[in-house]
Amino acid sequence: MTDPEFLLIDRIVAGNQQAYAELVDRYKSYAYTLALKILENRPEAEEAAQDAFIKAFHHLKNFNKDSKFSTWLYRIVFNTAVSYKRKRKVAFQNIENTIIEYNQEAEGMLERQDRRKFLNQAISHLNEADKLAITLFYLQEFSLEEIATITGMQANTVKVRIHRARQRLADELASVLKKEALTL
């Protein structure tokens, strides 16, 4: 039985370039999310995801169909985003020009935002490999095997990395919350 996605890829490789738009539509949000987790910058993540799709298109004839297309594509997105991050210069944001908005009906939303803020803050203190492991496993819900293919690690190594990353995340979260409590 042939995967319908593989048939679509065969049509693209045979010259039907318009069919590639179907693949882009299926995976653009995941590609963007992965790039955003690595780059932590929306415009840069959009650009990296677009570049990854262009690279994937140009190398689609090399896709061997031993793995899922999504896994192959996410590996390209991951490598592209990491390359962008290496080239990036440190950006400085002046907090005096930052606009802060408040909505009165937002108390519950503020609580969720605080949790998300603290979690993201704790995640930002993790090394790149831990960030990626946490993001792919818990937020993107990839299997250990898919993460192994994306990252180039063994599945058992990925399992250990996720376990240790979760422990480091808990430690970082405790540290972030402790620092926050001291500023109140």
C-alpha positions as CSV (number, residue, x, y, z in Angstrom):
1,M,0.0,0.0,0.0
2,T,1.4,3.4,-1.0
3,D,1.1,6.4,1.3
4,P,-1.0,9.1,-0.5
5,E,1.7,11.6,0.7
6,F,4.3,9.6,-1.2
7,L,2.1,9.8,-4.4
8,L,1.9,13.5,-3.9
9,I,5.7,13.7,-3.6
10,D,6.0,11.6,-6.8
11,R,3.8,14.1,-8.6
12,I,5.9,17.0,-7.4
13,V,9.2,15.3,-8.4
14,A,7.6,14.5,-11.9
15,G,7.2,18.2,-12.4
16,N,3.9,19.2,-10.8
17,Q,5.3,22.1,-8.8
18,Q,1.8,23.3,-7.8
19,A,1.2,20.2,-5.8
20,Y,4.0,21.3,-3.4
21,A,1.6,23.9,-2.1
22,E,-0.4,21.0,-0.6
23,L,2.6,19.9,1.4
24,V,3.4,23.4,2.5
25,D,-0.2,23.9,3.7
26,R,-0.1,20.7,5.7
27,Y,3.2,21.4,7.5
28,K,3.6,25.2,7.6
29,S,2.3,25.7,11.1
30,Y,4.5,22.9,12.6
31,A,7.6,24.1,10.7
32,Y,7.0,27.7,11.9
33,T,6.4,26.5,15.5
34,L,9.6,24.5,15.5
35,A,11.6,27.4,14.0
36,L,10.1,29.8,16.5
37,K,11.0,27.6,19.5
38,I,14.6,27.6,18.3
39,L,14.9,31.3,17.2
40,E,12.4,32.9,19.6
41,N,11.8,35.6,17.0
42,R,8.6,35.6,14.9
43,P,9.9,37.2,11.7
44,E,13.1,35.2,11.8
45,A,11.1,32.0,12.4
46,E,8.9,32.8,9.4
47,E,11.9,33.3,7.2
48,A,13.7,30.2,8.4
49,A,10.5,28.1,7.8
50,Q,10.2,29.5,4.3
51,D,13.8,28.8,3.6
52,A,13.4,25.2,4.9
53,F,10.5,24.7,2.6
54,I,12.5,25.9,-0.4
55,K,15.4,23.6,0.6
56,A,13.0,20.7,1.0
57,F,11.5,21.4,-2.5
58,H,15.0,21.5,-4.1
59,H,16.0,18.2,-2.4
60,L,12.6,16.5,-2.7
61,K,14.0,14.1,-5.3
62,N,16.5,12.9,-2.6
63,F,13.7,12.0,-0.1
64,N,13.9,8.2,0.1
65,K,10.5,7.4,1.7
66,D,12.0,5.3,4.4
67,S,10.7,7.7,7.0
68,K,7.7,10.0,7.1
69,F,7.9,13.2,5.0
70,S,7.2,15.3,8.1
71,T,10.2,13.9,10.0
72,W,12.4,14.6,7.0
73,L,11.0,18.1,6.6
74,Y,11.4,18.9,10.4
75,R,15.0,17.9,10.2
76,I,15.5,20.5,7.5
77,V,13.6,23.1,9.5
78,F,15.7,22.3,12.6
79,N,19.0,22.6,10.7
80,T,17.9,25.8,9.0
81,A,16.7,27.5,12.2
82,V,19.9,26.5,14.0
83,S,21.9,28.0,11.1
84,Y,19.9,31.2,11.5
85,K,20.6,31.3,15.2
86,R,24.3,31.0,14.7
87,K,24.3,33.9,12.3
88,R,22.1,36.1,14.5
89,K,23.4,39.2,16.2
90,V,22.2,39.9,19.8
91,A,19.2,42.2,19.6
92,F,18.6,44.8,22.3
93,Q,15.1,45.9,23.2
94,N,14.7,49.1,25.1
95,I,12.0,48.5,27.8
96,E,11.2,52.2,27.9
97,N,9.5,51.9,24.5
98,T,7.7,48.7,25.2
99,I,3.9,49.0,25.3
100,I,2.1,47.3,28.1
101,E,-1.7,46.8,27.7
102,Y,-4.2,45.8,30.4
103,N,-7.7,44.4,30.0
104,Q,-9.9,44.3,33.1
105,E,-11.5,41.0,32.2
106,A,-8.1,39.4,31.9
107,E,-7.4,38.1,35.4
108,G,-7.7,34.4,34.5
109,M,-5.9,35.1,31.2
110,L,-3.2,36.9,33.1
111,E,-2.7,33.8,35.3
112,R,-2.4,31.6,32.3
113,Q,0.0,34.1,30.7
114,D,2.1,34.2,33.9
115,R,2.3,30.4,33.9
116,R,3.2,30.4,30.2
117,K,5.7,33.3,30.8
118,F,7.4,31.4,33.7
119,L,7.5,28.2,31.7
120,N,9.0,29.9,28.7
121,Q,11.4,31.7,30.9
122,A,12.5,28.4,32.4
123,I,12.7,26.8,29.0
124,S,14.9,29.6,27.7
125,H,17.5,28.8,30.3
126,L,17.8,25.2,29.0
127,N,20.5,24.3,26.4
128,E,19.4,24.0,22.8
129,A,19.2,20.2,22.8
130,D,17.0,20.2,25.9
131,K,14.7,23.0,24.5
132,L,14.2,21.0,21.3
133,A,13.6,17.7,23.1
134,I,10.9,19.3,25.4
135,T,9.3,21.1,22.5
136,L,9.2,18.2,20.1
137,F,8.0,15.7,22.7
138,Y,5.5,17.7,24.8
139,L,4.4,20.5,22.6
140,Q,4.6,19.0,19.1
141,E,3.8,15.5,20.4
142,F,6.3,13.6,18.3
143,S,7.2,10.1,19.1
144,L,10.7,9.2,20.4
145,E,11.5,7.6,17.0
146,E,10.5,10.7,15.1
147,I,12.5,12.9,17.4
148,A,15.5,10.6,17.0
149,T,15.2,11.0,13.2
150,I,14.9,14.8,13.4
151,T,17.8,15.2,15.8
152,G,20.0,12.4,14.5
153,M,20.2,10.7,17.9
154,Q,19.2,7.2,18.9
155,A,15.7,6.7,20.3
156,N,17.1,5.6,23.7
157,T,19.3,8.7,23.8
158,V,16.2,10.9,23.1
159,K,14.3,9.2,25.9
160,V,17.1,9.9,28.4
161,R,17.5,13.5,27.0
162,I,13.8,14.2,27.5
163,H,13.9,12.7,31.0
164,R,16.9,14.8,32.0
165,A,15.6,17.9,30.2
166,R,12.3,17.6,32.2
167,Q,14.4,17.5,35.4
168,R,16.4,20.5,34.4
169,L,13.2,22.3,33.4
170,A,11.7,21.6,36.8
171,D,14.9,23.0,38.5
172,E,14.9,26.1,36.2
173,L,11.2,26.6,36.9
174,A,11.7,26.5,40.6
175,S,14.6,29.0,40.2
176,V,12.5,31.3,38.1
177,L,9.6,31.2,40.5
178,K,11.9,31.8,43.5
179,K,13.4,34.8,41.8
180,E,9.9,36.1,40.9
181,A,8.8,35.7,44.5
182,L,11.8,37.7,45.7
183,T,10.8,40.7,43.5
184,L,7.2,40.9,44.9
